[in-house]
């Protein structure tokens, strides 16, 4: 329980103060350890703080929301297929 709270707080701090790739790495760890549906909310927060339309992605502004939603769905199904032993 405490590890989930600590990773949650680290994710909040990383959204505000760290680079996008560190935040995405923390999201991946968070998703593989827990079924963390709240990463979709973090994607919305990240996009509302820093989003601009990117012409390379057809002008989509919610890139992190789409990325984190896709990662959530992929890890949800991938964890069912892998032999997964939680360390907690």
C-alpha positions as CSV (number, residue, x, y, z in Angstrom):
1,X,0.0,0.0,0.0
2,X,2.8,2.4,0.9
3,X,4.6,1.7,-2.3
4,X,1.6,2.7,-4.4
5,X,1.2,5.9,-2.4
6,X,4.9,6.7,-2.9
7,X,4.8,6.0,-6.6
8,X,1.7,8.1,-6.9
9,X,3.4,11.0,-5.1
10,X,6.5,10.6,-7.3
11,X,4.3,10.7,-10.4
12,X,2.7,14.0,-9.2
13,X,6.1,15.5,-8.5
14,X,7.5,14.3,-11.9
15,X,4.5,15.9,-13.7
16,X,5.3,19.3,-12.2
17,X,9.1,19.3,-12.1
18,X,10.7,16.6,-14.3
19,X,11.0,15.8,-18.0
20,X,8.3,14.0,-19.9
21,X,10.4,10.9,-20.4
22,X,10.9,10.5,-16.7
23,X,7.2,10.8,-16.1
24,X,6.5,8.2,-18.7
25,X,9.0,5.9,-17.1
26,X,7.3,6.3,-13.8
27,X,3.9,5.6,-15.4
28,X,5.3,2.4,-16.9
29,X,6.6,1.2,-13.5
30,X,3.3,2.2,-11.9
31,X,1.3,0.3,-14.5
32,X,3.3,-2.9,-14.3
33,X,3.1,-3.0,-10.5
34,X,-0.5,-2.0,-10.1
35,X,-3.7,-1.8,-12.1
36,X,-3.5,2.0,-12.0
37,X,-6.4,3.5,-13.9
38,X,-5.5,6.9,-12.5
39,X,-2.7,7.3,-15.0
40,X,-5.4,8.4,-17.5
41,X,-6.2,11.3,-15.2
42,X,-2.5,12.1,-14.9
43,X,-2.4,12.2,-18.7
44,X,-5.2,14.7,-18.7
45,X,-3.4,16.8,-16.1
46,X,-0.1,16.7,-18.1
47,X,-1.9,17.7,-21.3
48,X,-3.8,20.5,-19.6
49,X,-0.6,21.9,-18.2
50,X,1.8,21.5,-21.1
51,X,-0.1,20.6,-24.3
52,X,0.2,22.3,-27.6
53,X,-1.0,21.0,-30.9
54,X,1.7,19.1,-32.7
55,X,1.4,19.1,-36.5
56,X,3.2,15.8,-36.7
57,X,0.3,14.1,-34.8
58,X,-2.5,15.7,-36.9
59,X,-2.9,18.6,-34.5
60,X,-3.9,16.4,-31.6
61,X,-3.5,18.2,-28.2
62,X,-4.1,15.3,-25.9
63,X,-1.0,13.2,-26.7
64,X,-0.2,12.1,-23.1
65,X,-3.8,11.2,-22.5
66,X,-3.8,9.0,-25.5
67,X,-0.4,7.6,-24.7
68,X,-1.2,6.8,-21.1
69,X,-4.6,5.3,-22.0
70,X,-2.9,3.0,-24.6
71,X,-0.2,2.0,-22.1
72,X,-3.0,1.2,-19.6
73,X,-4.8,-1.1,-22.0
74,X,-1.6,-2.7,-23.2
75,X,-0.3,-3.5,-19.7
76,X,-3.7,-4.7,-18.6
77,X,-3.8,-7.4,-21.3
78,X,0.0,-8.0,-21.2
79,X,0.0,-8.8,-17.5
80,X,-2.6,-11.5,-18.1
81,X,-0.3,-13.2,-20.7
82,X,2.9,-12.9,-18.7
83,X,3.9,-15.0,-15.7
84,X,3.8,-12.1,-13.3
85,X,4.8,-12.4,-9.7
86,X,4.3,-9.1,-7.8
87,X,7.1,-8.3,-5.5
88,X,4.9,-6.6,-3.0
